[in-house]
Amino acid sequence: MYCENIGEDDRSIHLQVLELQKLEEARGSSETVLDYRNSVEKGDSGETADAASVSSAIAFHRSTSPAPEQKLTLFALRLAIIEKIATNLGTLGFIWATVVLLGGFAITLEKSDFWFITIILLIEGTRIFSRSHELEWQHQATWTVSGVGISSFRVLQSSSISLLRNLKRISDGIFKPILDNGLREATTRIGRQEIFDRRTTLTWKNSEVPLLPYARWLYISSYVSRILYWLQLLSASACVALSSYKLVMHNYGDVQDGDLDKRNRQAALSIFYSLALAEALLFLAEKAYWEWEVSVCHLLENVTRECGFGVTGMVSIKRFFYDAYSKSVNGSIFDGVKMDMVSFAMDLLGSNCSDEQLIGARILRQFAVNERFAEDTLEKIGINLPVIERLVEMLNWKDLQEEEIRRSAAEILSKLAGKKQNSLRVAGISGAMESISSLLQNTRSLGEAPDEIGEKKLFHDHHLHYDFWRFNNLGLLILKKLSRDHDNCGKIGNTRGLLPKIIDFTHTDATLLKDENADMVLSRVLTVKRSLQLVKMLVSTSGNTGKCLRREISEIVFTISNLRDVLRHGVRYPKLQKLGIEILSFLALETDGRERIAVTGGVLKELFSIFLKSKIHGDENEKRVRMAAGEAIGMLALESRSNCIQILKLGVFGRLVEALEVPLIRVNAARVLRNLCIYSGHECFLDLRFIKTAAPTVLKSITSGDNKLLEVMLGLAAQVFKFMSSEEANIVLTDSGIKKQELANSLVSILKKHDKPAIKVPRIRRFVIELAIWMMEDDVENVGMFRDLGMEKELVKVLETTAELENFDVFSGTVGVSRQSRTVHWLAELALKMLEDEHS
């Protein structure tokens, strides 16, 4: 591809269509690979550690530097001023010639002056006509050249097929195999093209209007614009030559004394020739200034580079400049200064012409992804509802020729949905979710019978010439940003067929997650990551909406098995594993979800394999994955007898007890052990007796731990001592070097410290009271000890400050899930009653 400067003979852009397409594909693919690598390794935002400083620097630069297009509007303003002065001088000269000279001195003019005036007026008329139409054709030149090129290429293809067919009829057997192969390949190529080009058009495209038969090239706007341009230059040059000659020669004829009719003829002619000369010189000065800025200073190229446009950006910049210049010339000289690139692009986006839509989409897309212009651009788009509706509508355009428009619209919406107010506007458009869903290629066909599910279809871009995976990623990104709002999550769940599509994209296998070099693999991994992020945001929704979403997602038969495969094969992608584990944790908030997870083969095994991993590399992501796995196991064991039995069958109980000594995972290990002790049932008593070996570790944590560790160890202690007799408990306390009074004093101190419910440790007072009740039931002497330490007073404070917060094991937002059968108020009253009964 090559691009000529505007200042050269050709006033438009020449695009070699095939070279342009290759360059665009190469540029697009490289950006895609880079985007995939950054997204998979760093996250979708691609933020680095110093992102805040970079953002602040960009914001400062944006506030102090003018927009690049201001250079174009200022240039257009200066040109318009010169143009209007020249035009007014020309108008004055025309009036002077017709009214004064031809009207007053027509008979007395010398023959040479008469013809000079006539020729100058004709020349000026030609120039004015050329000038009035040049901008219109320059507009056309910015977007019809490529269309003509493509159409001409198709004509050549069709002609080549016809030629092959004619040669086939007259050829002998020697050339028949060769021609057959050529015909077959050409026909296949055209047939494939027709599949995507089969679209009814109701109006002519500018590049396809047959202005003259067999001379279609005459309609190419750049040629017409070039003719008009040179016609103006020749007219102005001729006007300068003629006017200068007459002013220098000054041969206006002799005036005899007393000849009153010719007395002012010389002055009138001098004024006319001076006006004509001044007008022509101003026009040539305007053209010289134009050439200097465009050809020498490369104004358009510099603005294109500042805007961050690619190889096709010159078309957009030229179109914007011509529009600004036209407005300044045809209206007020300040009309062009009021233009900006974003508003210009939004106007083009609403056009019915696909070429103009493409220019508008390219500009908005580039400005939306450019950090320097993104904030202002998205703000202008966000308050323009018709533009948002237009972008949403473009998501449904699946024609191959409109692929770039559709992709640009999707990228703009993905940026627009990043702000909550804009995301609400996007989601509020009727049919928006269905349009976004159309970006996600349906990969599963309908089953042929009620007792089967359709096979999953694989789409290969090199076969269909359509970048399905790019659109899949963009669709998931838009949905992920929209799902930050609670109401939008409900809309996503209510959109027919959308949740199964999202779940299908979470599918992975060993081959995909082990090969990280192929570009297609990076794209697929990014798709898996974004789908997992989206599912996590949906299942983490609070309230009734979240409950419905968790139920619907867990009911999809592929959800849990896909998550299991992520855990099993995602060793090289710990972030994917963490997302999968967190989804399982949220699904376990619902009773049905917990049961489905446990009965899906291998899920519990994979979770314990990650949680109790013996070899660790010290990687921060790996640590987070282990902690998340422990939380998920704790949720699965909560209030589920069958799940607890499944865990005990895995033979990991001893390793869980040993995990209490590991600082990284001991909190979650204690939580899992407590749930196993509570919900396993009496038939598992023998399997749980090994929990007694954890008593020294638990007691040590109670007397020295703090916050979350202290809370979970208190909860575990109340269950551990239930598996011991009084003698065994005394032995454990003695071996641990802890006296009963010291333990009781620690419990009273904890109640004094937490005189009201704490958000960080909402169950700590419950666990203290449960352990105190066990101690008083185990040994009557402990009742007096608690009374002496002031336990009665602290229990009264608890009764006065109890809150609903303390009666739940887990929470979904601010909504409690899994309510305890015994409230804190009931436990405090029971403990207080035990103290009072003993005292009486």
N, C-alpha and C positions, 0 to 999 in steps of 0.2 A: 504494500500500500504506500502511496505517497500523497503528500498534501502540498499544494502550491500556495504561495502567499497571495493575499488579496491584491497586493500592489502590482502584481504582474499582469500580463495581458488578460488572462482569464480571471474574472472577478468572482469566481465561485470555486467550490471544492471538487476535485476530481477523485473519485474513489474507485479503485479496482475491487470489484465486489468479492471475488474469490479470495484475494489477498487479505482484504479487510476481515472476512469471516474467519480465516485461519488465525490472524493476529488476535482477534477478539476471543476465539476459542482458547488460544494459548494463554492469553492474559487471564481469562476467566478461570481456567483450570488451575493455574498457579495460585491465584487468590483462594480458590477453593481448598487446595491442599494446605496452604498456610493457615486458613481459617479452621480447618479440621484439626490440624495439629495443635493450634493454640487452644481450641475449645476442649479437646480431649484432655490435654495436659494441664491447662490452667483453669478451665471452666468457661462457660459461655461468654462471660463478660470479658475474659482475657485480661483482667486487671493484674497489675504487678504491685510490688510492695510500695513503690512511690507513686501510686496512681493519684493520690490526693494532691501531691505537689504538682504533678503534671496537669491535672484538671484545673488547679488554681492558676497556673501559668497560662493555660489556654484561655481561661475566662478573662484574665487580665489583657491578654493579647487581643481577644475579641472585642473588649470594651474600648481599646485605644486605637485599633487599626480599622480603616474603612473597608467596606465590602469591595471585593475586586471589581464587581460590575459598575461601581461608581466611576471608574476610569473610562468605561465605555459610554456611560450616560453624559459625562462631562465632555468627552470627545464629540459625541453627537450634538450636544448643545452648541459647542463652538462652530461645528460645521453648519448647523442650522442657522446660526446668526449670520455667517458669511453668505449662506445660500439665500436667506431672506433679503439681505441688503442687495445682493446681486439681482434677485428677482424684482425687487421694487425699482431698482435702477432700470432694469429692462422694461418694466411696465411703464415707467415714466418716459423712457426713450420711445416706446411704441406709441404712446399717446402724443408725444411731441411730434413724431413723424407723421402720424395720421391727421392730427388736428392742425398743427402749425405749418409743417412743410408741405405735405400733400394737400392740405385743405387751403392754406393761404398762399403758397408759392408754387403750386403744381404747374401752372402755365409758364411761370418765369424761371423755373429751375433749368439749369444746364442739363443737357442730355446725359452726361456722365454722372452727375449728381443724382438724377432721377433713377438711373439704373443701379447706382451704388446703394441708394436708400432702399430700393426694392429688393435687391439681393440680400442686404443686411437683414431686412425684416423677414424675408423667407428663411434665411439661415437661423435667425433667432427663433422663429416659429418652429423650425425643425428641432432645434435644441430643446425648446420648452416641451415639445411633444415627447422627445426622447427622455427628458428628465422626469416627466410625470409618470412614465411607465417603467423607468429603469428599476426603481425600488421594488415594484411589484414583481418583476422578473427576478430580481436578486433574492426576494423572498422564496420564490419557487426554486431557485438554484440551491438553496440550503437543504432541501429534502427530496427533490425529485430525481436527482442524478442517480442515486443508488437504485431507486425504483426502476428507472429506465434501464439501468445496467442489468438488473435481475430479469426484467421482462425480455430484454434483448437476448440474454443468455438462454432463457426458455425457448425463445423463437429459434435460436440456433440449434438447440436440442431437438425441437420438433422437426426442423428442416433436415437435420442429420438423419433422423429416423426415416423420413420420407425418401431421402437419398438412398439409404440402405435398402429400403423396400424396392425402389426402382431398379437398383443395381442387381438385386436378387432375382428379378424377373428375367433380366437379359444375360445374367452371368452363366457361365458354363459350370460344369461339375468341379472345376479346380478351385474356384473361389467360394463355392457354396458353403462349405463348413465354416470358413472364416466369417462370411457375412451373417450366417445363422447365429454364431456366437455374439457378434457385435450387435445384431438386432435384439437378441434376447437380453443382453446386458442393458442396452439403452432403454428397451421397453420396460424392464423391471425398474430401472431408475426413475423413469417418468411416472410409472404407475405408483411407486412409493410416494413420489412428490404429490401426485394428484390426491392421494389419501388425505394428506394434510392441507391441500389447497382447495378442497371441495367446499367452497363457501359462496353463497349467493350474494352478489353485490348489486345494490340498487342504483348506484351512481358511478360515474366515471372516476377512475383515479387519474390525477394530473399527469402521471407518467405514461398513461395508456391512451390518452385522447388522440385519435388519428387526425391531427390538424391537416396534414396533407397526405394523400395516398403515396406510398412508396418513398416518402421523405420524412419518416418519423423523427429522424435526428434533428430536423429543424425545430421541433418543439422543445428540445432540451433547453432548459432555462438558462444554463450558463452560456450557450451560444447566442441566444437572443439578447441576454444582458450584455455580452461582449460587443455585439453589433451596436446596441444603443449607446454603450460607453464610448466607443470610438467615434460614433456619429456626433456625440456631444463635443468631444475634443476637437474634431475637425471643424465643427461649426464655430466653436469659440475661437479657434486659431484663425479661421477665415475672417471672422468678424474683427479680430485684432489687426490682421493684415490690412483689410480694407479701410478700417477707421484710421489706422495710423498713416496709411498712404495719403488719404484725403487731408488729414490734419497737417501733415508735413508739406504736401504740395500746395495746399491752400488755394487751389485753382477753382474758385466758385463762380468765375465769370466776372466781367467788368460791370460796374454800375455807373450809368451816365448821370450827370448832374440833372436834377429835376425829375429823375425816374423814381417816383415815390414808391412804386410797387416792389422794387428790388432793394429798397433802402436797408431793411433788416434781414435780408436773405443770408448774408455772410455770417452774421452772429447766430442766426437760427441753425444753419448747417453746422457751425462749429460746436454749438451746444449738443446737437444730435450725435455727431461723431464722437464727442467726448463722453456722452452717456453710454454709447455703444461700446466704446473702448474700455471705460471703467467697469461696465457690467461684465464684459468678456474677461478682463484681467482678474476681477474678483472670482469669477468662476474657475479660471485656471489656478488662481492662488488656493482656492478651496481644494481642487484636485491635487495640487502639490502638497498641501498640508496632509491630505488624506494619504497620499503615497508615502510621505515621510513617517507618519505615525504607524502605518500598517506594514509597509515593506521594509523600512529601515529600522524603526524602533520595535517592530514586531509586537505591536500592542495586543492584537488578538491572541497570539501565541502565549504571551505573558499572562494575560487574564485567564486563558485556558489552564495554564500551569498552576496559577494561584488557586483556582477553583478546584483543582485536583481532578479534572476531567481526563479521560483517557484519549485514545487516538480518535475517537468519534466525537470528542467534546467540541472540536472546532465548529462542527455543524450547529450545535446549540448556541455557541457564543456568537456566531455570525447572525443567526436568526434573531437573537436578542438585540444585537446592535442595530440591525436593519429596522426592527420594530421601534426601537427608541428613536432612531434617526427619522423614521417616517412620521412618528407622532410629533416630533419637534418641528418638522418641516410643514406638515399639513395642518397642525393646530398651533397651540401656543408653544413657544420655544422651550418652555419649562415642563411640557407634558412628558418628554422623554426622561427628564431628571427624576420624575416621580416614580419611575419604573424600578423594580427590583427583580432579581432572578427568580426568586421563589414564587412571587405573584404571577410572573410571566409563565412559569412552568405549570402552575395550577390552572391558568387559563387554557394552556395547550392540552392539559390532561382532559378537559371537558370537551375537546373537539371531537368531531365525528371522523376525522382523518387519522388513520393508523400511524402515518408518519409523524404527525404532530403529537399524537399521544405518546409515541416512543420518545420524542425529544423531551416532552414534559416529564415523563417517567424517569428518564436518565438524569435529568437535572435534579429532581426531587430526591432521587435515590442517592446521588453523589453528595448532595448537601446534607442529607439525613445521616449518612455514615461518617461524614467529616466532622471531627470533634470541634473544629473551629466554628462551623456554621450550624451544627446539629441542634443546639438549644433554640436558636431563633427560628430555624426552619420548622421544627416540630411544633413550636408554639403557634406559628402561623397556620400550619395545617390543622392543628388541634381545634382551633376556633372556627374552622371552615367546614361545616358539616357536609355540604355537597361534595367537597373534595374527598372527605373520608368515605362517603357512600360510593363515590366513583372508584376509589381504590379497592374497596371491598367487592364491588361488582367485577373488577378486573381479575380477581382471584378465580373466577369461574371460566375465564377464557383459556381454553385448552388447545387452541389451534397452534400448530408448530410455528407459524409465522409470528404469533403473538407471545411466544415464550419469554422473550426478554421483557416485554411490557408486564407480563404476569409476574415474573421474578422480581422486577423492580418494585411493583406494587406490594408484593409480599415482604420485601426487605424494608420498605418504608413503614408498613404497618407493624413489623416486628420492632422497629425503633419507636414508633408512636405509642405502642402498647406498654412501653417501659414506664410511663407515668400514669398514676392511678386515674386522674381525671380523664386523660385521653383514652385509657383502656375502657372506662365506663361508656364513653361516647362510641367507641368501636363496637363494644358488645351490645349497646343499645340499638344499633341499626337492625332493622328487620332482616332476618336471614343471614346475619353476619356469621354466626357459628356454622351454618351449613356451608357458607362460602369458604370459610377457613378449613372446614372438614374436607372440602374438595381438593385442597392441596395435598392431603394425605392419600396416597395411592392405595386403593383397596386391594390388599394382597391376598384376600381369601374369597373364593367363590362360594356360592350357595350350595348346600348339600343337595344331592339328587333325591334323597329320601329322608323322612323324619328322624331316622335312627343313625344319621351320619352327618358329619361336618365337612364342608367343602375343603378341598386341598388348598394349601397356600401356594400362590403363584409368585414366581420370581421374575422380575422385570430387569432386562439388561439394557443399559443406555446405548450400547454400541449397536444394538439391533433396532431400537425404536427411535433413535436420534432425539431423545427427550430426557432431560436431566431430572428423572423422578426423585432421586435421593436428595437433590438440592431442595426441591419443593417439600419433600417430607420433613427435612430438617427445619425449613422455614415455618411450615405449618405448626410443628411441635413447639418451636420457639415462641410463636405468637400465642399459642394456647397457654404455654407456661407463664408468660407475662400476664395474660389476662386472668389466670387462675390465682393471682395474688389477691384478688378481690373475692370476698365470700359469695356474693350474688353471682358472679361470673362462673364460679365453680358449679353452682346449681344449674346454670344454663348449659354448661358443657355436659353435665350428666344427663340433661333432658334432651340433648340433641341426638336424634335417632342415628344409631350405628357408629357414633363417634368413640365411645368407650372401647368397644371391641377393636377398632382400628388402632387406638393408642396402645392397648395391651399387646397386639400383634407385633408392634415395633420393639417390645421388650425382649423378644425372642433372640437368643444367641446360642452359640455352640463353641466347642473347643477350638475349631479351626479359626473362627472369627477372632477370638480373643487372644490367640497365640501369634498370629501373623500381623505385625504392626507396620509393615513396610508398604504394603499396597495402598494406593490412594483410595480405592473402593472400600477397603477394610476400614480406613480412618473415617470415611463417610458413614459406614454402617455403625461403627462404634459410637460416633457422635449421635446418630439416630437413637441408639439404645440408651445413651446417657440422657438425652433430652426427654425421651419417653419416660424413663424412670423418674427424672426430676418432676415431670408433670404429674405422674401417678402419685408421687409422694405428696405433692401439694394438694391434690384432690382428696386423698385419704386422710390428710391431716386437718381437713376442714372441721370446724366445731359445729355443735348444734345438730338439729335434725337433718340439715343438708349433708353434713359430714357422715351421719349415720346411714343415710340412704346411699351415699356414694360408696362407702365402705362395703355395704351389703351388695350393691350392684357389681362392684369390681371383684369382690371375692367370689361372686356367683359365676363369673366368666371362667370357663373351665381351664383356660390356659394361663391364668394369672399366676397362681402359686408355682406351677411347674416351671414357668419362665423365670421366676425369681430364684428358684432352686438352681437352675442352670447358670444364672449369673453368679451365685455363690460358689458353685462348683468349678466353673471355668475362668472366673475373673480374678485369678491370683495376681496377674500383672496389672490389673486395674482396680486397686483398692477403693477408689471413689465409687465405682459402679457397685462393688460389693456393699459398701456402706449404704448406698441408696436403696439397694434391694432389701437389706436388713431393716432399715427404717420403715420401709413400706410394710414389711411383715409385722413390725411392732404396732403400727397404726391399725392394720387389719385385725390384729389380736385384741383390739379394744372391744370388738363385738364377739359375742359367744360363738356364733356360727363360724365366724372367721377363724377363731382359735382352733375349733375342731377341724376345719378344712385344712389348715396348715399342718396340724399334727398328723393327719392321716395321709398326707401327700408324701410319698416315699422319699426319704433322704434329706428332708428339710431340717429336722432336728439334728441329724447326724452332721450335716454341713455346718450348722450353727455352733455346735459344740466343738467341731474340729477347728473352727476359727477362734472361738472363745478360749479354749484350753490349749492353744498352740504352744508347743514347748520351745521351738526355735523362733526367735524374733530378731529382726535386724535393726531395731531401734528407730524405724521410720515412723514419723508422726502420723501419717495416714493409716499405717498398719495398727497403731495403737487405738486410733479412733474406731477402726473397724471392729477390733476386739471388744471395746467398750459397748459399741452398738449391738454386737451379737449377744452380750450378756443381758442387756436391757430387753432384747427381743425374747430371749429364753425366759426371763422373769415374767414377761407379759403372757407368754404361752402357758406357763405353769399357774397363772393366777386363776383361781376359781374353776379349775378344770381337773377333775379327778382322772379322767382318761389320759390327758396330756401328761400329768405327773407320773402315771404308771408307765407311759411310753418312755419318759426320761429315765426312770429307774431301770427299765429293761436295757437301756444302752450301756449300763455299767459304768457310769461316770460319776456316781455319787462320791466315791472316795477322792477323785480328782477335784471335785467341787470343794470338799473340805480342805484339801491342800491349797486350793486357790485363795483361801482366806488369808494366807500368808503373803500373797502377791499384791503389792500396793496398787497396781494398775487395775486389777479386776476384782479385788476383794469386796467392794461395795455391791457389785452385781452378783457375785457369788453368794454373798450373804442373803441377798434378796431372793435368789432362786432357792436356796436351802430353806428359807422360811416358808416360801410357798409350798415346797414339797412336804414340809412337816405338817402344814395346816390342811392341805387339800388332798393328800394321797389316800387317806382312809386308814382304818384300823388294820386292814389286812396287810398293809405294807409296813407294819410296826417293826418287824424284824429287819427289814431292809434299811430302815432309818436309824437303827440303834447306833450305827457308826457315827452319828452326829455328835455323840457325847465327847468324842475326841476333839471336837472343835471348841469345847467349853473354855479352856485356858485362853485361847486366842480371843474369844468373844469377851471374856471378862477383862482382859488387858485393854481391849479397845474401848470398853465402857468407862474405865477409870482414867484413860489417857486420850481418848479420841475426841473429835469435835465435829459439829455440824452433821453432814450427810453420813459419814462413817459411823458416828455415834448413834444416829437414828436407826440405821439398818441393823447395827449390832445389838441395840436394845430390843428391836423386834425379833431378832434371831434368838437372843438369850431367853426370852419368855417362852420360846418353843423348845429350845435345847433342854432346859431344866425339867420340862414335862416328861422327858424320857429317862429321868434319873429319880432314884429314891433319895430320901433325906440324907442317908449315909453317904451315897455317892456324891451328892451335891456338896456336902461338907468336906469330903476328901478333895474334890476338885478345887474348892475355895482354898483349902490349906495348901495344896500343891502349887497353886497359882500365887501364893503369898498374899492373898486378899482376905481380909476379915469381913464378916457379915456386916458389922457396923460401918466399915469403910464403904462397902457397896451401897448400904442404905443411905449413907450420907451423900454419896454421889447422886443417887436418885432424887433426894430432896433438893440438892443444889441445882440439879437440872430443871426441876419445876420452878425454883425461885428465879432462875435465869430466864426461863421462857414463861413469863407471867401472862402471855397472851399468845394466840396461835401465830406461828411463823410460816411465812409463805415458802421459804426455802426448805424447811423441815416440818411439814404440816402434821406429821404423825408422831413426833417425838414425845409429846405428852401422853398420847395413848399408850405407846410402848412402855413408858416409865410406869404408868399405873398398872398395866398388865403384869410387869415384872414384880412390882410391889405386892400385888394381889397374890401372885404365886408364892412369894417369900412369906407372906402372912399365913397363907394356907399350909405351907410346908412346915412352919415352926411357929407355935403360938408366941414364943419369946420375941419374935421379930415384930409383933404388933406393938408391944411396949417400946421397943427400940425406935420404931417409926414415930410413935407418939412423942417420945422425948425429943426427937429431932425436928419436930414441928410439921410433920406431914399433914396433920389434920387441917392446919391453917392454909397450907398450900392447896389442898384439895378443895377447900371452900372457894379459893380464888379461881380454881379451874372451873368450878360449877358456874361462877359468875361471868366467865369469859369464853365459854365453849362456843364454837362456830361450826357451821356445816362443813367448812374446809377440812376439819379433822376427821370426818366420817367417811372419807373416800380414799381408796388406794391409788388411783390414777386419775388424771384429768385430761380432758380434751378442750384446750383453751381454758376458759373459766367455768366449764361445765364438768361436774364430777362424774366419774365413771366407776362402776364397781363399788357400790356403797356397802359399808361394813354392817353386819347384822346387829352388832352391839355398838351403840354410840359412845362417844367419850363421856357424855353426861351420865349415861347409865353406869359406865365403869367407875367414874369418880364417886357416884353415890354408893356403889357396892363397896369400894375401898373405905369410904367414910363410915359406912355402916359397920364394917368389920372393926374399925378403930373404936367406934362408940360402944359396940357390943362387948368388946373385951374390957373397956373401961368400966362399964356398968356391972 
